[in-house]
Amino acid sequence: MKKLITILLIFIVNFLFSQEYKGIGISTMYNLQTESVGFGLRGEIPVKKRFSVLPQAAFYPNFNKVNELIIGVGCNYRFYAPQYNKKIIYILANVAYNAWMNYDESYVLDATFNNWNLEIGGGFAFRTCLSPFIEYRYNIRWQEATIRIGATYYIKCKKRRKTKPKKQVKQNVDGEIMEEPDFD
């Protein structure tokens, strides 16, 4: 299992640093069925204008009913809402390896340490350099829902700054150029 986790982490790190415009994010998660709180890390690599790949890792500590480590890769497809300039709605899918550390304490019949998950869901985010998001995910295998709240920071993001209007240039009667005074 250590080899698999190492290979996945190398893949995720290599993939993250191979792209020009990328995001790195953190999240807090709440699993509605197990009533567990977890913490996550993610990368975001835009592939097309509306499509991104997201390497991710999540951990639910042992103070929860379920103690697990999840490492996977997801994808987002964004729907832009032009009337709401910076708001994005997206759908997502995620495939992940799940190391369920306290599976032996569970009453679930097919509980094992090594598991594969498939999640589908959707989210809402703001399109800014530090982009807050909220997601709803449904794990098809374990039939459980998770809510994630977090933020992604886009590394090569440039803030749009308000530009000062250009100075007015006038000519006097002699043809000399005169600039308007700058009162800023």
Backbone torsions as a table, in degrees:
resi	resn	phi	psi	omega
1	MET	NA	-36.6	178.8
2	LYS	-61.2	-37.0	178.4
3	LYS	-64.1	-42.4	179.9
4	LEU	-63.5	-46.0	178.9
5	ILE	-62.6	-42.4	178.6
6	THR	-61.9	-45.4	179.3
7	ILE	-62.5	-43.7	178.6
8	LEU	-63.5	-42.4	178.8
9	LEU	-64.9	-41.2	177.4
10	ILE	-62.2	-43.9	177.6
11	PHE	-58.9	-47.5	-177.4
12	ILE	-63.8	-46.7	-179.5
13	VAL	-63.9	-44.7	179.3
14	ASN	-61.5	-42.9	-179.3
15	PHE	-65.3	-41.1	179.9
16	LEU	-61.7	-45.4	-174.1
17	PHE	-86.3	0.7	178.8
18	SER	-91.3	-6.2	-176.4
19	GLN	-106.1	152.5	-177.8
20	GLU	-76.3	-52.9	-175.8
21	TYR	-111.3	113.6	-174.2
22	LYS	-144.4	165.8	178.5
23	GLY	-127.1	151.9	175.7
24	ILE	-127.6	132.3	-174.8
25	GLY	-140.1	167.0	176.2
26	ILE	-129.4	157.5	177.8
27	SER	-152.9	159.7	170.6
28	THR	-116.0	137.8	-175.4
29	MET	-123.8	151.6	173.9
30	TYR	-133.6	119.3	177.6
31	ASN	-88.0	117.8	-174.0
32	LEU	-68.0	-35.2	-177.1
33	GLN	-78.4	-44.7	-177.9
34	THR	-90.2	-5.4	-178.3
35	GLU	54.4	45.3	-177.5
36	SER	-110.6	147.0	177.3
37	VAL	-109.5	132.9	179.6
38	GLY	-134.2	173.9	-178.2
39	PHE	-132.0	143.5	-175.7
40	GLY	-136.8	158.0	172.0
41	LEU	-124.2	148.6	178.5
42	ARG	-151.2	155.5	169.1
43	GLY	-115.6	158.0	174.6
44	GLU	-136.7	123.3	-179.3
45	ILE	-122.0	107.5	176.4
46	PRO	-65.9	130.5	178.8
47	VAL	-103.2	-43.7	175.2
48	LYS	-129.4	178.1	-176.7
49	LYS	-55.4	-39.7	-176.6
50	ARG	-113.2	1.9	-172.7
51	PHE	-120.4	130.8	178.8
52	SER	-131.3	151.2	172.8
53	VAL	-105.5	137.7	-175.7
54	LEU	-128.3	98.4	168.4
55	PRO	-69.5	137.5	-173.2
56	GLN	-143.8	154.5	172.3
57	ALA	-140.6	142.5	178.9
58	ALA	-140.3	150.8	-179.9
59	PHE	-139.4	129.0	172.6
60	TYR	-107.1	109.2	-175.9
61	PRO	-63.8	168.0	-173.8
62	ASN	-74.7	-1.2	173.4
63	PHE	-79.1	-5.6	177.5
64	ASN	-90.2	168.1	173.7
65	LYS	-64.4	-34.8	179.5
66	VAL	-118.1	123.4	179.2
67	ASN	-109.2	113.7	-175.0
68	GLU	-150.9	157.7	174.1
69	LEU	-118.8	130.1	-177.5
70	ILE	-125.3	127.9	177.8
71	ILE	-129.9	126.3	-176.8
72	GLY	-160.6	-175.6	178.6
73	VAL	-132.0	131.3	179.0
74	GLY	-123.4	177.2	174.2
75	CYS	-142.9	147.8	178.3
76	ASN	-120.2	142.1	168.8
77	TYR	-120.3	117.6	-173.9
78	ARG	-92.3	139.6	171.1
79	PHE	-110.1	115.7	178.8
80	TYR	-84.8	139.6	176.4
81	ALA	-107.2	97.3	-173.6
82	PRO	-58.4	-31.4	-179.0
83	GLN	-72.3	-18.0	177.0
84	TYR	-116.5	86.6	-166.2
85	ASN	-41.4	-51.4	-172.1
86	LYS	-106.2	9.6	-177.2
87	LYS	-100.1	137.7	-177.9
88	ILE	-128.3	136.7	170.8
89	ILE	-113.2	137.5	-178.2
90	TYR	-143.3	156.4	171.8
91	ILE	-106.6	156.8	-176.5
92	LEU	-144.2	157.7	171.4
93	ALA	-140.8	144.9	-176.2
94	ASN	-143.9	132.0	173.8
95	VAL	-113.7	131.8	-174.2
96	ALA	-147.5	149.9	169.0
97	TYR	-87.1	137.3	-176.8
98	ASN	-126.0	117.1	173.9
99	ALA	-96.9	100.0	-177.9
100	TRP	-87.3	102.1	-170.0
101	MET	-74.3	-31.7	-179.8
102	ASN	-113.7	39.3	-178.9
103	TYR	-61.6	-29.5	-177.6
104	ASP	-69.1	-14.8	176.7
105	GLU	-89.0	-3.6	-174.8
106	SER	-89.6	153.5	174.8
107	TYR	-91.1	-1.5	179.4
108	VAL	-68.3	129.6	-173.8
109	LEU	-65.2	-42.6	-177.1
110	ASP	-98.1	28.1	179.2
111	ALA	-71.5	130.7	176.9
112	THR	-140.3	169.2	178.3
113	PHE	-69.7	-46.7	-177.6
114	ASN	-95.7	125.2	-178.4
115	ASN	-142.1	156.7	172.7
116	TRP	-119.0	135.1	-177.6
117	ASN	-118.6	151.1	169.8
118	LEU	-128.1	122.1	179.6
119	GLU	-117.9	144.6	171.7
120	ILE	-130.6	157.1	179.9
121	GLY	173.3	-156.2	-178.9
122	GLY	-155.7	168.0	-178.5
123	GLY	-154.4	173.7	179.4
124	PHE	-136.3	133.3	-179.4
125	ALA	-144.1	165.5	172.7
126	PHE	-105.6	137.5	-179.0
127	ARG	-88.6	85.7	178.8
128	THR	-138.8	174.6	179.1
129	CYS	-63.6	-39.3	172.3
130	LEU	-110.5	99.4	-167.3
131	SER	-100.0	105.4	175.7
132	PRO	-72.2	148.4	179.7
133	PHE	-144.7	160.1	170.7
134	ILE	-137.3	136.6	-177.1
135	GLU	-132.5	149.3	169.3
136	TYR	-117.0	127.7	179.5
137	ARG	-127.8	143.7	176.9
138	TYR	-121.6	121.8	178.6
139	ASN	-85.9	112.0	-175.5
140	ILE	-66.1	-40.1	-177.6
141	ARG	-65.4	-50.7	-175.2
142	TRP	-94.7	0.1	178.6
143	GLN	50.5	56.0	179.3
144	GLU	-137.4	151.0	-177.3
145	ALA	-109.3	146.7	179.2
146	THR	-132.7	140.6	172.5
147	ILE	-111.5	129.8	179.1
148	ARG	-118.4	135.7	174.3
149	ILE	-128.0	131.2	-178.3
150	GLY	-168.6	-162.5	179.8
151	ALA	-148.7	146.1	176.3
152	THR	-119.3	131.5	176.2
153	TYR	-102.9	124.9	179.7
154	TYR	-92.3	117.7	-167.7
155	ILE	-62.4	-46.7	-177.5
156	LYS	-103.3	32.8	179.7
157	CYS	-75.9	138.1	176.1
158	LYS	-113.3	123.5	177.9
159	LYS	-69.5	140.5	174.4
160	ARG	-81.5	118.2	-178.8
161	ARG	-101.9	147.9	175.4
162	LYS	-71.7	129.0	-179.5
163	THR	-94.6	145.3	176.9
164	LYS	-73.1	143.5	176.0
165	PRO	-64.4	147.2	179.6
166	LYS	-66.3	148.4	179.4
167	LYS	-67.1	141.1	178.1
168	GLN	-76.6	132.0	179.1
169	VAL	-110.3	128.5	179.3
170	LYS	-127.9	156.5	174.8
171	GLN	-111.6	141.1	176.4
172	ASN	-85.8	-177.2	-176.9
173	VAL	-64.2	-23.4	179.6
174	ASP	-88.2	0.3	179.4
175	GLY	88.1	3.2	178.3
176	GLU	-77.5	144.3	-179.9
177	ILE	-84.0	129.7	178.2
178	MET	-120.8	133.8	177.4
179	GLU	-97.1	147.5	173.6
180	GLU	-68.8	142.0	177.7
181	PRO	-63.6	145.3	178.5
182	ASP	-96.5	112.9	-175.9
183	PHE	-96.2	12.6	-179.4
184	ASP	-74.8	NA	NA
